[in-house]
């Protein structure tokens, strides 16, 4: 089983930046994708971005394209989400996930990290 721990959330003004980190440990499947999802109050959890452990191919939700960048460090089992030009609508709890699918969440989730963007 894989364990995922997110960090890096916080409070930032609109237009600002944050960098989220996800540390993976345990049984990490190298043919899987690592992804970020988010859930805002009263809304369903939604896909944000993902990256293939093996190929490095990346996938983004339309709402974050051009503003967010996902990256990985295979040697450290780390995945990052650089978030720039943040908007109040980016406010949510952000979750790290590992899945065989690029944009669909798998069974393993982190505990989440809160991102709040003030206007």
C-alpha positions in Angstrom: 0.0 0.0 0.0 1.2 3.5 -0.8 1.1 6.4 1.7 0.8 10.0 0.5 1.5 13.1 2.5 0.8 16.6 1.2 2.3 19.9 2.3 2.6 23.4 1.2 -0.9 24.8 1.5 -1.7 28.1 3.0 -3.3 31.5 2.6 -2.3 33.7 -0.4 -3.7 36.7 -2.1 -5.1 36.5 -5.6 -2.3 36.6 -8.2 0.1 35.0 -5.8 1.8 31.6 -5.9 2.1 28.4 -3.8 3.9 25.2 -4.3 2.4 22.0 -3.0 4.4 18.9 -2.3 3.4 15.2 -2.1 5.7 12.6 -0.6 4.9 9.0 -1.6 6.1 6.0 0.4 5.4 2.3 0.6 4.4 0.5 -2.5 4.8 3.0 -5.3 3.7 1.7 -8.7 6.0 3.2 -11.4 3.5 2.6 -14.1 0.9 4.7 -12.3 0.1 8.4 -12.5 0.5 10.8 -9.6 -2.2 13.4 -9.5 -3.7 16.4 -7.7 -7.4 16.8 -7.0 -9.2 19.5 -5.1 -12.5 19.8 -3.3 -14.1 23.2 -2.5 -16.8 23.5 0.1 -20.1 22.2 -1.2 -18.6 20.9 -4.4 -17.4 17.5 -5.6 -13.7 16.6 -5.7 -12.3 17.4 -9.1 -9.2 16.6 -11.1 -6.5 19.3 -11.3 -3.3 17.8 -12.8 -1.4 14.5 -13.1 1.9 13.2 -14.2 3.1 9.8 -15.3 5.8 8.3 -13.0 7.4 6.6 -16.0 7.1 8.9 -19.0 6.6 12.3 -17.3 3.6 13.0 -19.5 1.4 15.7 -17.9 -2.3 16.3 -17.9 -4.2 19.4 -16.7 -7.8 20.5 -16.1 -8.7 23.4 -18.4 -9.3 25.7 -15.4 -5.6 25.5 -14.4 -3.8 25.2 -17.8 -1.1 27.8 -18.1 -1.1 28.6 -14.4 -0.3 25.3 -12.7 2.7 23.0 -13.3 3.0 19.5 -12.1 6.5 17.9 -11.7 8.0 14.8 -10.1 11.3 13.7 -8.6 11.4 9.9 -9.1 14.5 9.5 -6.9 12.8 11.1 -3.9 9.3 9.8 -4.7 8.0 13.4 -4.6 5.4 15.2 -6.7 5.0 18.9 -6.8 2.3 21.3 -7.9 3.5 24.9 -8.7 0.5 27.1 -8.6 0.8 30.6 -10.1 -1.7 33.4 -10.8 -3.9 32.0 -8.1 -7.6 33.0 -8.1 -10.2 32.9 -5.3 -11.9 30.0 -7.1 -8.8 27.9 -6.6 -9.6 27.8 -2.9 -10.0 24.2 -1.9 -8.5 21.3 -0.1 -5.9 19.8 -2.4 -5.3 16.0 -2.4 -2.5 13.9 -3.7 -3.5 10.7 -5.4 -2.0 7.8 -7.3 -3.9 6.0 -10.0 -3.5 3.8 -13.1 -5.6 6.5 -14.9 -4.4 9.9 -15.9 -7.5 11.9 -14.8 -9.4 9.5 -12.6 -8.6 9.2 -9.0 -7.3 5.9 -7.6 -7.9 4.3 -4.2 -5.0 5.9 -2.4 -5.4 9.5 -1.1 -3.4 11.8 1.1 -5.0 13.7 4.0 -5.2 17.0 2.0 -3.8 20.5 2.4 -5.9 23.6 2.5 -5.3 26.3 -0.1 -7.1 29.6 0.5 -6.9 32.5 -2.0 -8.2 35.8 -0.8 -9.5 38.5 -3.2 
